[in-house]
């Protein structure tokens, strides 16, 4: 019994000081060596105390995951209702109004097929259907729901919406269409139904078909993988990768688009074009293969978004196969060279990350710095208040190590090439980081590669 009670006690993370106070309070009433009674009494006191004044804090967020229930504990699924129900006869129905955030997430690091089967069993379990149905009926109800997989295993096995049985599909669909749900995040759930959110009241929607944390999981995506989603009528914020197409997104104010290293068509820009008149914030995360964003999508125009207040472009080219594929780390001027003033643009964030083998490019000699300096302090950007420019350059093999001395020298040199920005009074942040060919990790890797290619007899 002590073991069962101990599990119950650890469902919530209590501060150590609170536990000390609890046991000081009951120490004179309990037998010192009676572990079972001590643990149960502690559970009872905690439940009674928090029931009266802290249910909102205690059950504000519920997280269900393979890590929380035990990645290798299949039997833990059957305890789901018990885990979510506190002691002393307080049922889930009475807790439902206090739950504001529900998160269901799985991290699959290895043994993908087996772990995916375990996750599927949990998602199709009647107790989970019961929990979703009960929380759906709560007033005011859950306002944020997160449902995601992060798979890092190198296997093509992925979780699909069709892996849910009819009862679970209906429960999730009803839960998503709750009148109180405003924030929905779904990651790496393949083949979502087109009408999943069209009748919902969701205002902030995040959909990724491929894991943002794991670039290789997105390799091989193509236009045939595109999924069409009918958007909810009141949508204000959308975060998505380019594997989704959306209908009826007019009125959207905030858009974050992630373009994976995949063969996606120019239609990926249709979403930006459709809501260009109302966008106030645009974030583009582009993982390039050989070409920068502007070269792949030449029709993109920043000045087609007259109300834009915030623009961020993140360019990443981490796997060049030869020096010819190294991209200039300052492609930004192509996008920023507008023909109409950006009257409302106040914040600009530009980031570029590239990897080199034998880098012929000399970042400190690129004339584009002078062009950027004139452009961003000229009449086309009258309201600009904040400018952030970051360039990361790394040798192949070693992406993490930074040459601090070299990075500081690069940054100081480039800052001198931007005299107008530096003295304009704008909040200007410049950071150039670089790796080094003399990095021990890189040298060791190259030595190992040479030894493997030239084995001695």
HELIX and SHEET records of a PDB file:
HELIX    1   1 UNK A    2  UNK A    9  1                                   8    
HELIX    2   2 UNK A   16  UNK A   26  1                                  11    
HELIX    3   3 UNK A   27  UNK A   29  5                                   3    
HELIX    4   4 UNK A   35  UNK A   53  1                                  19    
HELIX    5   5 UNK A   55  UNK A   58  1                                   4    
HELIX    6   6 UNK A   66  UNK A   69  1                                   4    
HELIX    7   7 UNK A   74  UNK A   79  5                                   6    
HELIX    8   8 UNK A   80  UNK A   84  1                                   5    
HELIX    9   9 UNK A   92  UNK A   95  1                                   4    
HELIX   10  10 UNK A   96  UNK A   98  5                                   3    
HELIX   11  11 UNK A  112  UNK A  123  1                                  12    
HELIX   12  12 UNK A  126  UNK A  136  1                                  11    
HELIX   13  13 UNK A  161  UNK A  163  5                                   3    
HELIX   14  14 UNK A  166  UNK A  176  1                                  11    
HELIX   15  15 UNK A  215  UNK A  218  5                                   4    
HELIX   16  16 UNK A  223  UNK A  225  5                                   3    
HELIX   17  17 UNK A  266  UNK A  269  5                                   4    
HELIX   18  18 UNK A  270  UNK A  274  1                                   5    
HELIX   19  19 UNK A  293  UNK A  296  1                                   4    
HELIX   20  20 UNK A  302  UNK A  304  5                                   3    
HELIX   21  21 UNK A  323  UNK A  325  5                                   3    
HELIX   22  22 UNK A  332  UNK A  336  1                                   5    
HELIX   23  23 UNK A  363  UNK A  365  5                                   3    
HELIX   24  24 UNK A  368  UNK A  376  1                                   9    
HELIX   25  25 UNK A  379  UNK A  381  5                                   3    
HELIX   26  26 UNK A  404  UNK A  416  1                                  13    
HELIX   27  27 UNK A  419  UNK A  422  1                                   4    
HELIX   28  28 UNK A  440  UNK A  453  1                                  14    
SHEET    1   A12 UNK A  61  UNK A  65  0                                        
SHEET    2   A12 UNK A 101  UNK A 108  1                                        
SHEET    3   A12 UNK A 144  UNK A 151  1                                        
SHEET    4   A12 UNK A 183  UNK A 187  1                                        
SHEET    5   A12 UNK A 204  UNK A 208  1                                        
SHEET    6   A12 UNK A 237  UNK A 241  1                                        
SHEET    7   A12 UNK A 254  UNK A 259  1                                        
SHEET    8   A12 UNK A 281  UNK A 287  1                                        
SHEET    9   A12 UNK A 310  UNK A 317  1                                        
SHEET   10   A12 UNK A 347  UNK A 356  1                                        
SHEET   11   A12 UNK A 386  UNK A 395  1                                        
SHEET   12   A12 UNK A 427  UNK A 434  1                                        
SHEET    1   B 2 UNK A 227  UNK A 230  0                                        
SHEET    2   B 2 UNK A 244  UNK A 247  1                                        
END                                                                             
